Amino acid sequence: MAYAAMSGSGTTAGDDPLQTAVWRLRSRGCWTDAAALLAPRTASAALTLQRASLLVERCLFTGAGWADAEDALRTAEAAAQSDDERGSAACERGQLAYACTVLGVRDRADEARAALGRAAALLAPDAAGRPLLDFRRGLVAEHLADSAQAARAAYHRAHAGALAHDDTLLLSFTWRHLAALALRDGELAEARQGFTESLRIREELGYLIGTAPALAALADTEPEPEASRLRTEAARLFRLLGGVPTWLADQLAPPAPAA
């Protein structure tokens, strides 16, 4: 199952040194260090929300840190003042509940749906956070409701929104998840194109934490020996990053020897 999802909306904000530092840490899976740069005592509502999103993403990639994410999210919810901020906080609440459910920690599917529905009511149709919300609603449709049709529609909305808002990192996720649905339908060429685009974007952005899953996904569409080469590279990156994302371990495990 493709668990990969993202929190946040891109790489850096112009030449802001703080955002550049946060991105460099986040892209290497150092979410706790990145969050520490966004001290809650001095951060604005936007930075408080960004801190929460980092810790929510950490939960999805590592299966750990749930209490820290909950605390950061409650702080962000309390700091939110506008509908946009409240909607974005609700989107993170939905993502945390989704992660908890899809990783088998605790069933919070109803909470995920309710929070994302609340976000949809608060975020304007043209809000910058709307494409991410559409993507996450697609995740819930695909992995919690087992509705590929609803997921595909949501991913397409997210893809179009990411293009409109120049959200390159989110595009890497929409390409990937649309490709996974195509592969499930037996559309090999379409799946290969989507996985290739996702990998290209992540390599260009230096999003190391998402590169191993992209390599492994592309390997599923390639013949040998290219498939083995991609999986070997994915396994190398997976080990380099300390076994994160944790859910990739089973996919990269060597096949059992023949009896």
C-alpha positions in Angstrom: 0.0 0.0 0.0 1.2 3.5 -0.8 1.2 5.3 2.5 3.3 8.3 1.4 1.7 11.6 2.0 2.9 15.0 2.7 2.4 17.9 5.1 3.3 21.4 3.9 3.3 22.8 0.5 6.8 23.0 -1.0 10.5 23.6 -0.5 11.4 27.1 0.6 9.7 30.5 0.7 12.0 32.7 -1.4 15.3 33.2 0.2 14.0 33.0 3.8 16.9 31.4 5.7 14.5 29.9 8.3 12.4 28.1 5.7 15.6 27.0 3.9 16.9 25.4 7.1 13.5 23.8 7.8 13.3 22.3 4.3 16.8 20.9 4.5 16.1 19.1 7.7 12.6 18.0 6.7 13.8 16.6 3.4 16.2 14.3 5.2 13.7 13.1 7.7 14.9 15.3 10.6 11.4 16.4 11.5 12.1 17.0 15.2 15.1 19.2 14.5 13.1 21.1 11.9 10.2 21.6 14.3 12.6 22.9 17.0 13.5 25.8 14.7 9.8 26.9 14.9 9.7 27.7 18.6 6.0 27.8 19.7 6.6 30.7 22.1 7.7 33.1 19.4 6.2 31.7 16.2 3.3 33.2 14.4 0.1 31.2 13.8 1.4 30.2 10.4 4.7 28.9 11.8 2.9 27.2 14.6 0.8 25.3 12.1 3.9 24.5 10.0 5.5 23.0 13.2 2.5 20.8 13.7 2.5 19.7 10.1 6.2 18.6 10.4 5.4 16.5 13.4 2.3 15.0 11.7 4.5 14.0 8.8 7.0 12.4 11.1 4.2 10.2 12.5 3.3 9.0 9.0 6.9 8.3 8.0 8.1 6.7 11.3 5.0 5.5 13.1 6.2 7.4 16.2 5.9 10.8 17.9 2.1 10.8 18.2 2.0 12.7 21.5 4.3 15.4 20.2 2.2 15.8 17.1 -1.0 16.0 19.1 0.4 18.7 21.4 1.7 20.7 18.5 -1.6 20.4 16.7 -3.6 21.6 19.7 -1.3 24.6 19.9 -1.8 25.4 16.2 -5.6 25.0 16.6 -5.6 27.4 19.5 -3.5 29.9 17.7 -5.6 29.9 14.5 -7.6 33.1 14.0 -8.8 33.1 10.4 -11.0 30.6 8.5 -7.9 29.8 6.4 -5.8 29.0 9.5 -8.6 27.1 11.1 -9.2 25.1 7.9 -5.5 24.3 7.5 -5.3 23.2 11.2 -8.3 20.9 10.5 -6.6 19.5 7.5 -3.6 18.6 9.7 -6.0 17.1 12.2 -7.5 14.9 9.5 -4.0 13.8 8.3 -3.0 12.8 11.8 -6.1 10.7 12.2 -5.6 9.2 8.8 -2.0 8.3 9.6 -3.0 6.7 12.9 -5.6 4.6 11.1 -3.7 3.6 8.0 -0.6 2.5 10.1 -2.8 0.4 12.3 -2.2 2.3 15.5 -5.8 3.1 16.3 -9.0 3.4 14.1 -9.6 7.1 13.8 -11.2 7.0 10.3 -14.4 8.9 11.4 -12.2 11.6 12.9 -10.2 11.9 9.7 -13.3 12.3 7.6 -14.9 14.8 10.0 -11.7 16.9 10.2 -11.2 17.0 6.5 -14.8 17.9 6.0 -14.4 20.7 8.4 -11.4 21.9 6.5 -13.4 21.8 3.3 -16.0 24.1 4.8 -13.5 26.6 6.1 -11.0 26.8 3.2 -12.0 29.0 0.2 -12.1 27.2 -3.2 -9.0 29.1 -4.3 -7.1 28.9 -1.0 -3.5 27.8 -1.2 -4.2 24.9 1.1 -7.1 23.5 -1.0 -5.0 21.3 -3.2 -3.4 19.6 -0.2 -6.8 19.1 1.3 -8.1 17.5 -2.0 -5.1 15.2 -2.0 -5.7 14.1 1.6 -9.3 13.5 0.9 -8.1 11.2 -1.9 -6.0 9.3 0.5 -9.0 8.7 2.8 -11.1 7.6 -0.2 -8.5 5.2 -1.5 -7.1 3.7 1.7 -9.9 4.0 4.2 -13.0 3.8 2.0 -11.5 1.6 -0.8 -13.1 3.9 -3.4 -10.6 4.2 -6.3 -13.0 6.3 -8.3 -13.5 8.9 -5.6 -9.7 8.9 -4.9 -8.9 9.4 -8.6 -11.2 12.4 -8.8 -9.7 13.9 -5.6 -6.1 13.4 -6.8 -7.0 15.0 -10.2 -8.4 18.1 -8.4 -5.2 18.2 -6.2 -3.0 17.8 -9.3 -4.7 20.7 -11.0 -4.6 22.8 -7.9 -0.9 22.1 -7.3 -0.2 23.2 -10.9 -2.2 26.4 -10.3 -0.4 27.2 -7.1 3.1 26.1 -8.3 3.3 23.5 -5.6 5.9 21.3 -7.0 6.3 18.9 -4.1 2.6 18.2 -4.0 2.8 17.4 -7.7 5.2 14.6 -6.9 2.6 13.1 -4.7 -0.3 13.5 -7.1 1.7 12.0 -9.9 2.6 9.1 -7.6 -0.8 8.3 -6.4 -2.5 8.7 -9.8 0.2 6.3 -11.2 -0.5 3.8 -8.4 -4.2 3.7 -9.4 -3.2 3.4 -13.1 -1.0 0.4 -12.2 -3.8 -1.2 -10.3 -6.0 -0.9 -13.4 -3.2 -2.5 -15.5 -2.3 0.8 -17.3 1.4 0.1 -17.2 2.6 3.0 -19.5 0.5 5.6 -17.7 1.8 4.3 -14.3 5.4 4.4 -15.5 5.0 8.0 -16.7 3.5 9.1 -13.3 6.1 7.3 -11.2 8.9 8.7 -13.4 7.6 12.3 -13.0 7.3 11.8 -9.3 10.8 10.6 -9.0 12.2 13.4 -11.2 10.6 16.1 -9.1 11.8 14.6 -5.8 15.3 14.2 -7.1 15.3 17.8 -8.4 14.0 19.2 -5.1 16.4 17.1 -3.0 13.4 15.5 -1.2 15.5 12.5 0.0 12.9 11.1 2.4 10.5 10.6 -0.5 13.0 9.4 -3.1 13.3 5.7 -1.9 9.5 5.2 -2.2 9.5 6.8 -5.6 12.3 4.5 -6.8 10.6 1.4 -5.4 7.3 2.4 -7.1 8.9 3.0 -10.4 10.6 -0.4 -10.1 7.2 -2.1 -10.2 6.7 -0.9 -13.7 10.1 -1.6 -15.2 11.5 -4.9 -16.6 14.7 -6.5 -15.4 17.5 -5.6 -14.9 16.2 -2.0 -14.4 13.7 -3.0 -11.8 16.4 -4.6 -9.6 18.7 -1.6 -10.0 15.9 0.8 -8.9 15.1 -1.4 -5.9 18.8 -1.6 -4.9 19.1 2.1 -5.0 15.9 2.5 -3.0 17.2 0.1 -0.4 20.5 2.0 -0.2 18.6 5.3 0.5 16.3 3.6 3.0 19.3 2.4 5.0 21.0 5.7 4.7 18.0 7.5 6.2 17.8 5.1 9.1 15.0 2.8 7.9 12.5 5.6 7.1 9.8 5.6 5.8 9.2 2.5 8.0 6.4 1.2 5.9 8.8 0.7 3.0 10.7 -2.1 4.7 8.3 -4.9 3.6 8.4 -3.7 0.0 12.2 -3.7 -0.1 12.6 -7.0 1.7 14.4 -9.6 -0.4 12.3 -12.4 -1.7 12.2 -15.6 0.3 14.4 -18.3 -1.1 12.7 -21.0 -3.0 11.8 -24.2 -1.0 
